[in-house]
Each structure stands twice: as C-alpha cells, then as structure tokens.
Amino acid sequence: GTCRLLEKMQVALLTAAEADDALLLQLREAGSLKKASLPQLRAARDFLADGEVGWAELAARHGILQSAGAWDATIKLARRIGWLRPPAAAVDEAEPATAAVLSNMQLLLQVATAGGGSSSRSETAIATVAIAAELLGDPGLNVPAACVRHGVTIGHLGSGRKSARERAERTRAALVELGLTDWEALKRQWAVKLDRPAVKAL
C-alpha cells in the first residue's frame, strides 16, 4: 500500500536525480564546461530552476564555499547551461532576426508614445528589453535566471534581483502599452534594425 507507493516515489526521484547528473556530466564534457565540478553544475542547475534561492542555501546544499568568487563561477555556468537548455520563451539576441526586433523595441521604448506621437526617454538596456520580451511570452518567467542568461549582474547577497525584476516588469508593461506583444509578427515585420527617423515615421 502506502509503503510501496513511497518506495516507488523514492525510486522515481532517484532516477530523475541520476538523469540530471548524467546530463550535467554530458554538459561538462561539452567545450567550455569541462572544468566545472559536479557540485557547481548542480548548483547552477538549481539556480536556473529556482532563481529566488539564496546563495547561502545553494552553497550549503551542494557543499560549495560561500564566497563571491564561487558565486561568480556558478553564475557563469548557469548562463552557459541556460542557453544550452533555454526556456520556451527565451529570446536570443545573438540571432540577427531577434537582435533586430529587440533593437527596434528599444528604440520605440525610447521615442514612441502609445498615442502615436514621439517622446524622449532614457534608453532601456537591450538585456532588459529581452527579459521583458520573454515575460510577454511567459508571465511566470524565472526572472533571476533570465537575468543571468542575458548577462544582468546579480550579486551573491541577492543584490540586483529586485531592481532587475522591477525594470523588466516596467518594460514589459511599456511594450504592452505600445502594442508590441506579438513576437512572431514583429519578426516578420522587422527584418532589419530601424533608425530614429524611421521609428518616428511609424
């Protein structure tokens, strides 16, 4: 009865953990991840699964030194793994078509208004625009993990997480206000980057 069910659940969890470790070992053998230790890889994987987890908890869980240097190394791994296993809503600015859309979004966020007029605002970082675009595709996006994938700095004491999330949410709201929500349509419409006069003419 209950004991047998618990045993099955334990086996299933063990199998899942073993599968994760096998995958992490495979990733370690792939180019730039060769020097990573398995505990570091596990910590990076856990951060990508739960970006709100604190560094102290993460380091203790995997027996890693709780230092800023160890955090930086883990975050570098998380960024690489994050692009090897990106979420469904991920937008990669390294792709030319994606870069064009993000650039045009960035420019419109700076100079356009919802009523069709023009304005002048501070430029939004392209990484923030990318994270906001991902939020459009997935409202439940793991924002800290997205920040890591896009190179936004998050400190080992948690600094930067709240402000990065707030910037991404504000930018997502601004994109919605401007009607820039259909990613696939925008990719078809914007094959190239626009300049300021072209944006004002839209």
Salt bridges, closest charged atoms under 4 A:
ASP20 OD2 - ARG45 NH1 3.56
ASP21 OD2 - ARG42 NH2 2.72
ASP21 OD1 - ARG45 NH1 3.89
ASP46 OD1 - ARG45 NE 3.11
ASP46 OD2 - ARG61 NH1 2.97
ASP46 OD2 - HIS62 NE2 2.65
GLU52 OE2 - ARG165 NH2 2.34
GLU57 OE2 - ARG61 NH2 2.73
GLU93 OE1 - HIS150 ND1 2.89
GLU134 OE1 - ARG149 NH2 2.64
GLU134 OE2 - HIS150 NE2 2.82
GLU169 OE1 - ARG172 NE 3.47
